[in-house]
Amino acid sequence: MKIWRAEDYDDQGNLRARKGMWCVLLLLSHPWWLLAFDMSLEHGQGRVLSAIYPTQEGLYAALACSVSVFVFLFVYPFRQSVPRIMAAAYTLVLTDCVVMMVRMGIQVYLTAGEFDELLWLSLFFLTLGCLVELWPDERNRDTYYSVMATEGREAGKRDAGSSV
């Protein structure tokens, strides 16, 4: 485990999420804010939501996938108390990003040569940027999984001490 700088930790001694993580969470929750935007327009004249999600099933699937972002946001302040749930929430957000990446890749393939090809290509690269930020590198592993590793080491020490 790498030693991080003092400003990388919060008041409780937890390693902070990178600043880019908050942008990623905002972008991955786009089905929800696009739905809110579309519903706010008079007479349902929004064209953005129907362009990205042409079927209701696709929209419902995207809304269900991005629920993991809200679970992550809810658990994040309590990550020291519930490390397993925090690790699960991070894993769900990472999985959500991979699923969205696959969906965007399929849409880029299907719309090759059509008028909305650039829309899908830009969404593909935006999601790729989210995936790069979410990738479980050393910093993300230390932020979201290290509490579980520390918990396991402490349990091992207790077990070793009680068997002697």
N, C-alpha and C positions, 0 to 999 in steps of 0.2 A: 504494500500500500504506500503510495506516494505521500509525502508531507506537503500539504497545501499551505498557502499563505494565511495569515490571521484574518485578513478581510474576506476570505472565502467562506468563513464560518459565521453563523448567525448567533444570537444571544444564548441559545440553548446548547451551542456547541455542535450543531448539525452543519454539514457541508451544504452550502446553498446551491440551488439550481442555477445553471448559467442563465444569463439575461436572454439569450436567444430562445431558451425553452418557453418563455412566456409568449413570444411571437409564434412559435410552433403551435402552442396550445390554442391561440387565437385562430390560426389558419386551419387547424384540424377541426375546429368547431364550426367551420363555415356553413355546413348544412343548416345549423340552427339560426345563425344570424342572417343567412340568405332567406330562410323561411320567414323570419320576423320582418325583414325588409319587404319581401313580396306581399305579406299580409298587411303591411302598413299602407300600401298604395291603394288608391281608390279603384273600385270595380275590378280588382285583380288584374291590373294592366302590367304587372311585373313580367318581364321577359327573361330575366337572368336565371331565375330558378328553373323555369321550364327548358331553358337551353342546356343547363348542366344536368338536370334530372328530368328527362323527357317522360319517364313513367313514374307512377306513384310508388311502385315497388322499389325502384331504385332510390327514390327519396326516402322511403321508410327504412331501407337498409342503411343508407348513409346516416340518417338520424340515429338509428340504433348503434351503429359503429362509433359515432362520435360521443355517445354517452360516457365512454371511458375517459374523455377529457374532463368532464364534470366530476367524475369520481376522483380523478387525480387531483383536481383543484380542491375538492372537499377534504381529502385525506392529507394533502401536503403539509398543512400547519401542524398536524398531529403525527407526523412521520416517525418521531422518536418513540411514541407510545405504541404505534401499530406498524412495526416495520414490515411484517409480512403482507399486510394490506397495501402498504406503500409500494412494495416491490411488485405486487400483483397489478396495481394500478399503472405503474410505469410500463410493465410488460404488456398490458392491454392497450395503452396508448401507442406503444411501438408496433404492436400487431395491427392496430387500426391504421397506422401510417403505411404499413406494408400492403394492407388490403386496398387502401386508396391508391397506392402507387400502381398496383396491378390493374385496378379498374381504369386508371388514367392511361396506362400503357395499352390496354385493350381498346379504349376509345380512340387513342392516337392511331392505332392500326386500322380501326374500322373507318375512320374519317379521312384517311390519306387521300389527298387530292380534292377534298370537298372544301366548302367555304368556311367551315368552322374548325379547320385543322389547326390553325394557329392558337385558338382558344384552348384546345386540348393539349397542344404542345406546351403552352405556357403553364397550364395547370399541372402537367406532368413534371416539368422542371421545378415548379414551386413545391410540389410534394416530395420530389427528390431532395431538395434543400432541407425540408422538414425531416426527412429520413436521416440525412447526414447529421443534423443537430441531435436527433434522438438516439443515434447509434450507440450501443453500449460500450463506449470507449472507457478508458480508465477513470475519467472524471465522473461519467454517469454511473458506472458501477460503484464507485466509492460513495456517490450521493444517495443512490437508491437501494443498493444491496449490501453495503458495508455494515449496516446495523445488524443485519441478519447474521453476517459472518462473525461479528463481535459477540453476538448473543450465543452462537454455536460454540465459540471458543470458551466463553465463560461457563457454559453448561458442561463442556468437556472437562474443564478444570475442577468443577464441583464434583463431577462423577469420579474423577481420578482421586480427588482428596477424600471422598467418602469410602472408596474401596480399600484405602490403606489402613 
